[in-house]
Amino acid sequence: SSSFNLYTQNLSSNGHDIDIRETIKSIGKSYIQIGDNPQRSSLLKTVIKDSAQFPELGKLYYSQGIKPACTNIMNYIKHHCRQQGIPFRNPSKLFAFILTYVGSLQSYILMNSIISGIDTGVDRDTYLESTTDIFINYLKTNHYI
């Protein structure tokens, strides 16, 4: 089976019939669960609050968290392409889309776990299914799967 560990940014597979949709969904679920962890959500609050005054904090948050996670997802997709004999094209465009996916998840965390008083009317599972579908459709449309 495939797994994603947000805290170590370790994406791995056992080499058998990988279900990319379930892997991407597990990544999204791990990311959204940041909102359930007071320490992780406090870090995000601090970065948002203090990065204007301390830009190195924002830079560190991106370089040590978001960028490696996005790169790891991209490497996972590249590995899948190689296993399936699919040409791996447009890495910068794919990275941008992965960053969009992660940013969307982060927005959900902000609206549902960090900022008080917002009722999006969208439950976590529905949001996760929708964003996963968008991600998979992008991969299909651009011939990564």
DSSP file (Angstrom, degrees, kcal/mol; ACC not computed):
  #  RESIDUE AA STRUCTURE BP1 BP2  ACC     N-H-->O    O-->H-N    N-H-->O    O-->H-N    TCO  KAPPA ALPHA  PHI   PSI    X-CA   Y-CA   Z-CA
    1    1 A S              0   0    0      0, 0.0     2,-0.3     0, 0.0    13,-0.3   0.000 360.0 360.0 360.0 164.0    0.0    0.0    0.0
    2    2 A S        -     0   0    0     11,-0.2     2,-0.3    17,-0.1    11,-0.2  -0.706 360.0-176.4 -99.7 151.4    1.0    3.6   -0.4
    3    3 A S  E     -A   12   0A   0      9,-1.7     9,-1.6    -2,-0.3     2,-0.4  -0.992  16.8-157.8-147.5 155.9    1.5    6.0    2.5
    4    4 A F  E     -A   11   0A   0     -2,-0.3     2,-0.6     7,-0.2     7,-0.2  -0.996   3.2-165.7-133.5 126.9    2.2    9.6    3.2
    5    5 A N  E  >> -A   10   0A   0      5,-1.3     4,-1.6    -2,-0.4     5,-1.2  -0.929   3.7-165.1-113.9 106.6    3.7   10.9    6.4
    6    6 A L  T  45S+     0   0    0     -2,-0.6    -1,-0.1     1,-0.2     5,-0.1   0.843  85.6  55.1 -59.3 -35.6    3.3   14.7    6.5
    7    7 A Y  T  45S+     0   0    0      1,-0.2    -1,-0.2    -3,-0.1    -2,-0.0   0.821 121.8  26.0 -75.2 -30.5    5.7   15.1    9.4
    8    8 A T  T  45S-     0   0    0     -3,-0.5    -1,-0.2     2,-0.1    -2,-0.2   0.454  98.7-132.3-105.4  -2.7    8.6   13.3    7.8
    9    9 A Q  T  <5 +     0   0    0     -4,-1.6     2,-0.7     1,-0.2    -3,-0.2   0.912  51.4 156.1  49.4  47.3    7.5   14.0    4.2
   10   10 A N  E   < -A    5   0A   0     -5,-1.2    -5,-1.3     2,-0.0     2,-0.5  -0.905  20.7-178.7-109.5 111.3    8.0   10.4    3.4
   11   11 A L  E     +A    4   0A   0     -2,-0.7     2,-0.3    -7,-0.2    -7,-0.2  -0.936  16.3 158.9-109.4 125.0    6.1    9.1    0.5
   12   12 A S  E     -A    3   0A   0     -9,-1.6    -9,-1.7    -2,-0.5     2,-0.3  -0.942  23.2-163.4-143.1 163.4    6.6    5.5   -0.3
   13   13 A S        -     0   0    0     -2,-0.3   -11,-0.2   -11,-0.2     5,-0.0  -0.972  29.1-126.7-143.2 158.9    4.9    2.6   -2.1
   14   14 A N        -     0   0    0     -2,-0.3     3,-0.1   -13,-0.3   -12,-0.1   0.421  53.0-109.6 -88.2   3.8    5.5   -1.1   -2.0
   15   15 A G  S    S+     0   0    0      1,-0.3     2,-0.3   -14,-0.1     3,-0.1   0.404  82.6 114.5  88.3  -4.2    5.9   -1.3   -5.8
   16   16 A H  S    S-     0   0    0      1,-0.2    -1,-0.3   -15,-0.1    -2,-0.2  -0.722  89.3 -42.1 -99.8 152.2    2.6   -3.1   -6.4
   17   17 A D  S    S-     0   0    0     -2,-0.3     2,-0.3     1,-0.1    -1,-0.2   0.332  72.3-150.2  -3.6  79.4   -0.4   -1.7   -8.2
   18   18 A I        -     0   0    0     -3,-0.1     2,-1.0   -17,-0.1     3,-0.1  -0.514   7.5-145.4 -75.5 131.3   -0.3    1.8   -6.7
   19   19 A D     >  -     0   0    0     -2,-0.3     4,-2.0     1,-0.2     5,-0.2  -0.830  14.5-172.6 -96.8  98.2   -3.6    3.6   -6.3
   20   20 A I  H  > S+     0   0    0     -2,-1.0     4,-3.1     1,-0.2     5,-0.3   0.882  80.7  57.0 -61.1 -40.0   -2.7    7.2   -7.0
   21   21 A R  H  > S+     0   0    0      1,-0.2     4,-2.5     2,-0.2    -1,-0.2   0.928 108.8  45.6 -59.1 -45.3   -6.1    8.5   -6.1
   22   22 A E  H  > S+     0   0    0      2,-0.2     4,-2.2     1,-0.2    -1,-0.2   0.867 113.3  50.5 -66.9 -35.3   -5.9    7.0   -2.6
   23   23 A T  H  X S+     0   0    0     -4,-2.0     4,-2.0     2,-0.2    -2,-0.2   0.945 112.2  45.8 -66.3 -47.4   -2.4    8.2   -2.1
   24   24 A I  H  X S+     0   0    0     -4,-3.1     4,-2.5     1,-0.2    -2,-0.2   0.905 113.0  51.3 -62.1 -40.9   -3.2   11.7   -3.1
   25   25 A K  H  X S+     0   0    0     -4,-2.5     4,-2.7    -5,-0.3    -1,-0.2   0.898 108.3  51.2 -63.0 -40.1   -6.3   11.6   -0.9
   26   26 A S  H  X S+     0   0    0     -4,-2.2     4,-2.3     2,-0.2    -1,-0.2   0.854 108.7  52.1 -67.0 -33.1   -4.2   10.4    2.1
   27   27 A I  H  X S+     0   0    0     -4,-2.0     4,-2.3     2,-0.2    -2,-0.2   0.950 111.4  46.7 -63.3 -48.6   -1.8   13.3    1.5
   28   28 A G  H  X S+     0   0    0     -4,-2.5     4,-2.9     1,-0.2    -2,-0.2   0.907 111.7  50.5 -59.9 -43.2   -4.8   15.7    1.6
   29   29 A K  H  X S+     0   0    0     -4,-2.7     4,-1.8     1,-0.2    -1,-0.2   0.918 110.2  49.7 -62.1 -44.3   -6.2   14.1    4.7
   30   30 A S  H  < S+     0   0    0     -4,-2.3     4,-0.3     1,-0.2    -1,-0.2   0.900 113.0  47.6 -60.1 -40.8   -2.8   14.3    6.4
   31   31 A Y  H >< S+     0   0    0     -4,-2.3     3,-1.7     1,-0.2     4,-0.3   0.934 110.3  49.8 -68.8 -45.5   -2.5   18.0    5.5
   32   32 A I  H >< S+     0   0    0     -4,-2.9     3,-1.7     1,-0.3     4,-0.2   0.824  98.9  68.7 -62.8 -29.7   -6.1   18.9    6.6
   33   33 A Q  G >X S+     0   0    0     -4,-1.8     3,-1.3     1,-0.3     4,-0.6   0.606  76.2  83.7 -67.6  -9.8   -5.4   17.1    9.9
   34   34 A I  G X4 S+     0   0    0     -3,-1.7     3,-1.3    -4,-0.3     7,-0.5   0.897  84.6  59.8 -54.6 -38.5   -3.0   20.0   10.7
   35   35 A G  G <4 S+     0   0    0     -3,-1.7    -1,-0.3    -4,-0.3    -2,-0.2   0.724 100.8  54.3 -64.0 -20.6   -6.1   21.8   11.8
   36   36 A D  G <4 S+     0   0    0     -3,-1.3    -1,-0.3    -4,-0.2    -2,-0.2   0.602  95.4  76.3 -85.9 -13.0   -6.7   19.1   14.4
   37   37 A N    <X  -     0   0    0     -3,-1.3     4,-2.9    -4,-0.6     5,-0.3  -0.872  67.9-157.8-105.0 108.6   -3.2   19.4   15.9
   38   38 A P  H  > S+     0   0    0      0, 0.0     4,-2.1     0, 0.0    -1,-0.2   0.843  92.9  51.1 -55.4 -37.0   -3.0   22.6   18.2
   39   39 A Q  H  > S+     0   0    0      2,-0.2     4,-1.8     1,-0.2     5,-0.1   0.932 113.7  43.6 -66.9 -44.4    0.8   22.7   17.8
   40   40 A R  H  > S+     0   0    0      2,-0.2     4,-1.9     1,-0.2    -1,-0.2   0.912 115.9  46.8 -67.9 -42.7    0.7   22.5   14.0
   41   41 A S  H  X S+     0   0    0     -4,-2.9     4,-2.4    -7,-0.5    -1,-0.2   0.854 109.6  55.3 -69.8 -31.3   -2.1   25.0   13.7
   42   42 A S  H  X S+     0   0    0     -4,-2.1     4,-2.6    -5,-0.3    -1,-0.2   0.892 105.8  52.4 -64.0 -39.0   -0.3   27.3   16.1
   43   43 A L  H  X S+     0   0    0     -4,-1.8     4,-2.6     2,-0.2    -2,-0.2   0.935 109.6  48.2 -61.6 -45.6    2.7   27.2   13.9
   44   44 A L  H  X S+     0   0    0     -4,-1.9     4,-2.4     1,-0.2    -2,-0.2   0.913 111.5  50.4 -61.8 -42.5    0.6   28.2   10.9
   45   45 A K  H  X S+     0   0    0     -4,-2.4     4,-2.8     1,-0.2    -1,-0.2   0.921 111.0  49.3 -59.3 -44.8   -1.0   31.0   12.9
   46   46 A T  H  X S+     0   0    0     -4,-2.6     4,-3.0     2,-0.2     5,-0.3   0.914 110.1  50.0 -63.1 -44.2    2.4   32.3   13.9
   47   47 A V  H  X S+     0   0    0     -4,-2.6     4,-1.9     1,-0.2    -1,-0.2   0.934 113.8  45.8 -60.1 -46.4    3.8   32.2   10.4
   48   48 A I  H  < S+     0   0    0     -4,-2.4     4,-0.3     1,-0.2    -2,-0.2   0.927 118.6  42.3 -62.3 -45.2    0.8   34.1    9.1
   49   49 A K  H  < S+     0   0    0     -4,-2.8     4,-0.2    -5,-0.2    -2,-0.2   0.879 126.1  28.3 -70.5 -40.1    0.9   36.7   12.0
   50   50 A D  H  X S+     0   0    0     -4,-3.0     4,-2.7    -5,-0.2     3,-0.4   0.537  91.4  89.0-106.5  -7.7    4.7   37.2   12.1
   51   51 A S  T  < S+     0   0    0     -4,-1.9     7,-0.2    -5,-0.3    -1,-0.2   0.786  84.3  59.7 -69.1 -24.3    6.1   36.6    8.6
   52   52 A A  T  4 S+     0   0    0     -4,-0.3    -1,-0.2     1,-0.2    -2,-0.1   0.917 116.1  34.4 -65.0 -40.6    5.5   40.3    7.5
   53   53 A Q  T  4 S+     0   0    0     -3,-0.4    -2,-0.2     1,-0.3    -1,-0.2   0.808 132.5  32.1 -80.8 -31.5    7.8   41.4   10.3
   54   54 A F    >X  +     0   0    0     -4,-2.7     3,-2.2    -7,-0.1     4,-0.8  -0.696  66.8 175.9-127.0  78.1   10.1   38.3   10.1
   55   55 A P  H 3> S+     0   0    0      0, 0.0     4,-2.3     0, 0.0     5,-0.2   0.757  76.9  68.2 -58.6 -24.9   10.2   37.2    6.4
   56   56 A E  H 3> S+     0   0    0      1,-0.2     4,-2.4     2,-0.2     5,-0.2   0.802  93.9  59.4 -64.4 -26.0   12.7   34.5    7.2
   57   57 A L  H <> S+     0   0    0     -3,-2.2     4,-2.5     2,-0.2    -1,-0.2   0.932 107.7  43.5 -66.0 -46.2   10.0   32.8    9.1
   58   58 A G  H  X S+     0   0    0     -4,-0.8     4,-2.3    -7,-0.2    -2,-0.2   0.897 113.7  52.0 -63.8 -41.0    7.8   32.5    6.0
   59   59 A K  H  X S+     0   0    0     -4,-2.3     4,-3.0     1,-0.2    -2,-0.2   0.910 111.5  46.5 -62.1 -42.6   10.8   31.5    4.0
   60   60 A L  H  X S+     0   0    0     -4,-2.4     4,-2.6     2,-0.2     5,-0.3   0.902 109.5  54.0 -66.3 -42.3   11.6   28.8    6.4
   61   61 A Y  H  X>S+     0   0    0     -4,-2.5     5,-1.3     1,-0.2     4,-0.9   0.907 115.6  40.4 -58.9 -42.2    8.0   27.6    6.6
   62   62 A Y  I  <>S+     0   0    0     -4,-2.3     5,-3.0     3,-0.2     3,-0.2   0.947 118.4  44.8 -71.5 -48.9    8.0   27.2    2.8
   63   63 A S  I  <5S+     0   0    0     -4,-3.0    -2,-0.2     1,-0.2    -3,-0.2   0.787 122.6  35.9 -70.8 -27.2   11.5   25.8    2.4
   64   64 A Q  I  <5S+     0   0    0     -4,-2.6    -1,-0.2    -5,-0.2    -2,-0.2   0.540 133.9  14.6-102.3  -8.1   11.2   23.2    5.2
   65   65 A G  I  X5S+     0   0    0     -4,-0.9     4,-1.8    -5,-0.3    -3,-0.2   0.621 125.1  31.9-126.9 -71.6    7.5   22.3    4.9
   66   66 A I  I  ><S+     0   0    0     -5,-1.3     4,-2.7     2,-0.2     5,-0.2   0.934 118.0  49.0 -67.3 -48.7    5.5   23.1    1.8
   67   67 A K  H  ><S+     0   0    0     -5,-3.0     4,-2.8     1,-0.2     5,-0.2   0.935 113.1  45.6 -61.7 -48.3    8.3   22.9   -0.8
   68   68 A P  H  > S+     0   0    0      0, 0.0     4,-2.5     0, 0.0    -1,-0.2   0.894 113.4  51.0 -62.6 -36.7    9.7   19.5    0.3
   69   69 A A  H  X S+     0   0    0     -4,-1.8     4,-2.1     2,-0.2    -2,-0.2   0.933 113.1  45.3 -64.3 -44.4    6.1   18.1    0.6
   70   70 A C  H  X S+     0   0    0     -4,-2.7     4,-2.5     2,-0.2    -1,-0.2   0.910 113.6  49.7 -64.0 -42.5    5.3   19.3   -3.0
   71   71 A T  H  X S+     0   0    0     -4,-2.8     4,-2.6    -5,-0.2    -1,-0.2   0.896 109.7  51.9 -62.9 -40.0    8.6   18.0   -4.3
   72   72 A N  H  X S+     0   0    0     -4,-2.5     4,-1.9    -5,-0.2    -1,-0.2   0.898 109.7  48.5 -64.7 -41.0    8.0   14.7   -2.7
   73   73 A I  H  X S+     0   0    0     -4,-2.1     4,-2.2     2,-0.2    -2,-0.2   0.919 111.9  50.2 -63.1 -43.4    4.5   14.4   -4.3
   74   74 A M  H  X S+     0   0    0     -4,-2.5     4,-2.7     1,-0.2    -2,-0.2   0.911 109.6  50.2 -62.6 -42.3    6.1   15.4   -7.7
   75   75 A N  H  X S+     0   0    0     -4,-2.6     4,-2.5     2,-0.2    -1,-0.2   0.863 108.2  54.0 -64.2 -35.0    8.7   12.7   -7.2
   76   76 A Y  H  X S+     0   0    0     -4,-1.9     4,-2.2     2,-0.2    -1,-0.2   0.926 111.0  45.1 -62.5 -45.4    6.0   10.2   -6.4
   77   77 A I  H  X S+     0   0    0     -4,-2.2     4,-2.6     2,-0.2    -2,-0.2   0.892 112.0  52.3 -66.8 -39.6    4.2   11.0   -9.7
   78   78 A K  H  X S+     0   0    0     -4,-2.7     4,-2.4     2,-0.2    -2,-0.2   0.913 109.4  49.7 -61.2 -42.8    7.5   10.9  -11.6
   79   79 A H  H  X S+     0   0    0     -4,-2.5     4,-2.5     2,-0.2    -2,-0.2   0.909 110.0  50.7 -62.0 -43.1    8.2    7.5  -10.2
   80   80 A H  H  X S+     0   0    0     -4,-2.2     4,-2.1     2,-0.2    -2,-0.2   0.932 109.6  50.5 -60.4 -46.0    4.7    6.3  -11.2
   81   81 A C  H  X>S+     0   0    0     -4,-2.6     5,-2.9     1,-0.2     4,-0.8   0.929 110.8  49.1 -57.7 -46.2    5.2    7.6  -14.7
   82   82 A R  H ><5S+     0   0    0     -4,-2.4     3,-0.8     1,-0.2    -1,-0.2   0.918 110.9  49.7 -60.7 -44.6    8.5    5.8  -14.9
   83   83 A Q  H 3<5S+     0   0    0     -4,-2.5    -1,-0.2     1,-0.2    -2,-0.2   0.847 116.2  42.4 -62.7 -34.2    6.9    2.5  -13.7
   84   84 A Q  H 3<5S-     0   0    0     -4,-2.1    -1,-0.2    -5,-0.2    -2,-0.2   0.451 112.9-115.9 -93.6  -1.3    4.1    2.8  -16.2
   85   85 A G  T <<5 +     0   0    0     -3,-0.8    -3,-0.2    -4,-0.8    -4,-0.1   0.783  65.6 146.7  71.6  27.0    6.4    3.9  -19.1
   86   86 A I      < -     0   0    0     -5,-2.9    -1,-0.3    -6,-0.2    -2,-0.1  -0.829  54.3-113.2 -97.2 130.1    4.7    7.3  -19.3
   87   87 A P        -     0   0    0      0, 0.0     2,-0.8     0, 0.0    -5,-0.0  -0.385  25.2-133.8 -61.2 136.7    6.9   10.3  -20.3
   88   88 A F        +     0   0    0     -2,-0.1     2,-0.3   -10,-0.0    56,-0.1  -0.847  37.0 173.3 -96.0 111.2    7.3   12.8  -17.5
   89   89 A R        +     0   0    0     -2,-0.8     5,-0.2    53,-0.2    53,-0.0  -0.755  44.2  15.0-118.5 161.8    6.7   16.3  -18.9
   90   90 A N     >  +     0   0    0     -2,-0.3     4,-2.5     1,-0.1     5,-0.2   0.867  55.8 177.3  50.3  56.4    6.4   19.8  -17.6
   91   91 A P  H  > S+     0   0    0      0, 0.0     4,-2.7     0, 0.0     5,-0.2   0.862  79.3  52.7 -59.9 -34.4    7.8   19.4  -14.1
   92   92 A S  H  > S+     0   0    0      2,-0.2     4,-2.0     1,-0.2     5,-0.1   0.891 110.7  46.8 -70.3 -35.9    7.4   23.1  -13.3
   93   93 A K  H  > S+     0   0    0     -3,-0.2     4,-2.0     2,-0.2    -1,-0.2   0.903 113.6  48.6 -68.5 -41.3    3.8   23.1  -14.4
   94   94 A L  H  X S+     0   0    0     -4,-2.5     4,-2.7     2,-0.2     5,-0.2   0.923 110.0  51.6 -63.9 -43.6    3.1   20.0  -12.3
   95   95 A F  H  X S+     0   0    0     -4,-2.7     4,-2.6     1,-0.2    -1,-0.2   0.919 108.5  52.0 -59.1 -43.0    4.9   21.6   -9.3
   96   96 A A  H  X S+     0   0    0     -4,-2.0     4,-1.8     1,-0.2    -1,-0.2   0.898 110.8  47.6 -60.6 -40.5    2.7   24.7   -9.7
   97   97 A F  H  X S+     0   0    0     -4,-2.0     4,-2.2     2,-0.2    -2,-0.2   0.910 110.7  50.6 -68.6 -40.5   -0.4   22.5   -9.7
   98   98 A I  H  X S+     0   0    0     -4,-2.7     4,-2.6     1,-0.2    -2,-0.2   0.908 109.5  51.7 -61.5 -41.3    0.7   20.5   -6.6
   99   99 A L  H  X S+     0   0    0     -4,-2.6     4,-2.6     1,-0.2    -1,-0.2   0.869 107.9  52.5 -62.3 -36.7    1.4   23.8   -4.9
  100  100 A T  H  X S+     0   0    0     -4,-1.8     4,-2.3     2,-0.2    -2,-0.2   0.905 109.0  50.0 -63.6 -42.2   -2.2   24.8   -5.8
  101  101 A Y  H  X S+     0   0    0     -4,-2.2     4,-2.1     2,-0.2    -2,-0.2   0.945 113.2  44.7 -60.9 -50.0   -3.5   21.6   -4.3
  102  102 A V  H  X S+     0   0    0     -4,-2.6     4,-2.3     1,-0.2    -2,-0.2   0.900 112.7  52.5 -63.3 -41.1   -1.6   22.1   -1.0
  103  103 A G  H  X S+     0   0    0     -4,-2.6     4,-2.2     1,-0.2    -1,-0.2   0.874 107.2  52.5 -62.6 -37.7   -2.7   25.8   -1.0
  104  104 A S  H  X S+     0   0    0     -4,-2.3     4,-1.9     2,-0.2    -1,-0.2   0.916 109.8  48.1 -63.7 -43.2   -6.3   24.8   -1.3
  105  105 A L  H  X S+     0   0    0     -4,-2.1     4,-2.1     1,-0.2    -2,-0.2   0.887 110.1  52.7 -63.0 -38.9   -6.0   22.4    1.6
  106  106 A Q  H  X S+     0   0    0     -4,-2.3     4,-2.5     1,-0.2    -2,-0.2   0.890 106.3  53.0 -65.5 -38.5   -4.3   25.1    3.6
  107  107 A S  H  X S+     0   0    0     -4,-2.2     4,-2.7     2,-0.2    -1,-0.2   0.897 107.1  52.4 -61.8 -39.8   -7.2   27.5    2.8
  108  108 A Y  H  X S+     0   0    0     -4,-1.9     4,-2.1     2,-0.2     5,-0.3   0.921 109.0  49.7 -61.8 -43.4   -9.6   24.8    4.1
  109  109 A I  H  X>S+     0   0    0     -4,-2.1     4,-2.6     2,-0.2     5,-1.3   0.931 111.6  49.2 -59.6 -46.4   -7.6   24.6    7.4
  110  110 A L  I  X>S+     0   0    0     -4,-2.5     5,-3.0     1,-0.2     4,-0.6   0.937 115.5  42.3 -59.5 -47.6   -7.7   28.4    7.7
  111  111 A M  I  <5S+     0   0    0     -4,-2.7     7,-0.3     1,-0.2    -1,-0.2   0.778 126.8  30.3 -72.7 -26.4  -11.4   28.6    7.2
  112  112 A N  I  <5S+     0   0    0     -4,-2.1    -2,-0.2    -5,-0.2    -1,-0.2   0.602 132.7  19.7-112.1 -13.3  -12.4   25.6    9.3
  113  113 A S  I  <5S+     0   0    0     -4,-2.6    -3,-0.2    -5,-0.3    -2,-0.1   0.622 126.7  32.1-129.0 -24.2   -9.9   25.3   12.0
  114  114 A I  I  <<S+     0   0    0     -5,-1.3     2,-0.5    -4,-0.6    -3,-0.2   0.854 105.2  60.6-108.4 -48.7   -8.0   28.6   12.5
  115  115 A I  S > <S-     0   0    0     -5,-3.0     3,-0.6    -6,-0.2     2,-0.2  -0.722  79.8-138.1 -85.1 126.6  -10.3   31.5   11.7
  116  116 A S  T 3  S+     0   0    0     -2,-0.5     3,-0.1     1,-0.2    -3,-0.1  -0.532  76.0  31.8 -83.3 149.7  -13.3   31.5   14.0
  117  117 A G  T 3  S+     0   0    0      1,-0.2     2,-0.5    -2,-0.2    -1,-0.2   0.459  79.9 124.4  91.5   1.9  -16.9   32.2   12.8
  118  118 A I    <   -     0   0    0     -3,-0.6     2,-0.6    -7,-0.3    -1,-0.2  -0.848  35.2-174.2 -99.9 126.5  -16.7   30.8    9.3
  119  119 A D        +     0   0    0     -2,-0.5    -7,-0.1     1,-0.1    -3,-0.0  -0.884   6.0 176.5-117.1  98.5  -19.2   28.2    8.3
  120  120 A T        -     0   0    0     -2,-0.6    -1,-0.1     2,-0.2     3,-0.1   0.743  34.6-136.9 -72.7 -21.9  -18.3   27.0    4.8
  121  121 A G  S    S+     0   0    0      1,-0.2     2,-0.5    -3,-0.1    -1,-0.1   0.604  70.3 112.5  73.7  10.5  -21.1   24.4    4.9
  122  122 A V        -     0   0    0      4,-0.0    -1,-0.2     3,-0.0    -2,-0.2  -0.964  61.5-140.9-119.8 118.4  -18.7   21.9    3.4
  123  123 A D     >  -     0   0    0     -2,-0.5     4,-2.4     1,-0.1     5,-0.2  -0.349  25.3-108.6 -76.4 161.4  -17.6   19.0    5.5
  124  124 A R  H  > S+     0   0    0      1,-0.2     4,-2.9     2,-0.2     5,-0.2   0.883 115.3  50.6 -56.5 -47.1  -14.0   17.7    5.5
  125  125 A D  H  > S+     0   0    0      1,-0.2     4,-2.6     2,-0.2    -1,-0.2   0.903 111.3  48.1 -63.5 -41.6  -14.8   14.5    3.6
  126  126 A T  H  > S+     0   0    0      2,-0.2     4,-2.4     1,-0.2    -1,-0.2   0.921 113.8  47.4 -64.0 -43.6  -16.7   16.3    0.8
  127  127 A Y  H  X S+     0   0    0     -4,-2.4     4,-2.8     2,-0.2     5,-0.3   0.926 112.8  48.9 -62.6 -44.8  -13.9   18.8    0.5
  128  128 A L  H  X S+     0   0    0     -4,-2.9     4,-2.2     1,-0.2    -2,-0.2   0.910 111.7  48.5 -63.2 -43.6  -11.2   16.1    0.4
  129  129 A E  H  X S+     0   0    0     -4,-2.6     4,-2.5    -5,-0.2    -1,-0.2   0.922 113.3  48.4 -61.3 -44.5  -13.1   14.1   -2.2
  130  130 A S  H  X S+     0   0    0     -4,-2.4     4,-2.2     2,-0.2    -2,-0.2   0.931 113.4  44.7 -64.4 -47.2  -13.6   17.2   -4.4
  131  131 A T  H  X S+     0   0    0     -4,-2.8     4,-2.2     1,-0.2    -1,-0.2   0.872 113.2  51.7 -67.7 -34.7  -10.0   18.4   -4.2
  132  132 A T  H  X S+     0   0    0     -4,-2.2     4,-2.8    -5,-0.3     5,-0.2   0.922 108.8  51.0 -64.8 -43.4   -8.7   14.8   -4.8
  133  133 A D  H  X S+     0   0    0     -4,-2.5     4,-2.7     1,-0.2    -2,-0.2   0.914 110.0  49.7 -59.3 -43.4  -11.0   14.5   -7.9
  134  134 A I  H  X S+     0   0    0     -4,-2.2     4,-2.1     2,-0.2    -1,-0.2   0.925 112.0  48.5 -61.2 -44.3   -9.6   17.8   -9.3
  135  135 A F  H  X S+     0   0    0     -4,-2.2     4,-2.2     2,-0.2    -2,-0.2   0.937 113.1  46.2 -61.8 -48.1   -6.1   16.6   -8.7
  136  136 A I  H  X S+     0   0    0     -4,-2.8     4,-2.6     1,-0.2    -1,-0.2   0.898 110.8  52.9 -64.7 -40.6   -6.7   13.3  -10.4
  137  137 A N  H  X S+     0   0    0     -4,-2.7     4,-2.9    -5,-0.2    -1,-0.2   0.884 108.3  51.4 -62.1 -37.1   -8.5   14.9  -13.3
  138  138 A Y  H  X S+     0   0    0     -4,-2.1     4,-2.2     2,-0.2    -2,-0.2   0.940 110.3  48.5 -62.3 -46.6   -5.5   17.2  -13.8
  139  139 A L  H  <>S+     0   0    0     -4,-2.2     5,-3.1     1,-0.2     6,-1.0   0.904 114.7  45.5 -61.4 -41.2   -3.1   14.2  -13.8
  140  140 A K  H ><5S+     0   0    0     -4,-2.6     3,-1.6     3,-0.2    -2,-0.2   0.948 112.4  49.9 -66.1 -48.9   -5.3   12.4  -16.4
  141  141 A T  H 3<5S+     0   0    0     -4,-2.9    -2,-0.2     1,-0.3    -1,-0.2   0.843 115.1  44.2 -59.4 -35.2   -5.8   15.5  -18.6
  142  142 A N  T 3<5S-     0   0    0     -4,-2.2    -1,-0.3    -5,-0.2   -53,-0.2   0.228 115.7-114.6 -98.8  13.5   -2.0   16.1  -18.7
  143  143 A H  T < 5S+     0   0    0     -3,-1.6    -3,-0.2    -5,-0.1    -2,-0.1   0.830  77.4 126.5  61.6  40.5   -1.2   12.4  -19.2
  144  144 A Y      <       0   0    0     -5,-3.1    -4,-0.2    -6,-0.2   -58,-0.1   0.647 360.0 360.0 -92.6 -20.3    0.6   11.6  -15.9
  145  145 A I              0   0    0     -6,-1.0    -5,-0.2    -9,-0.1    -6,-0.1   0.285 360.0 360.0-135.6 360.0   -1.7    8.7  -15.3
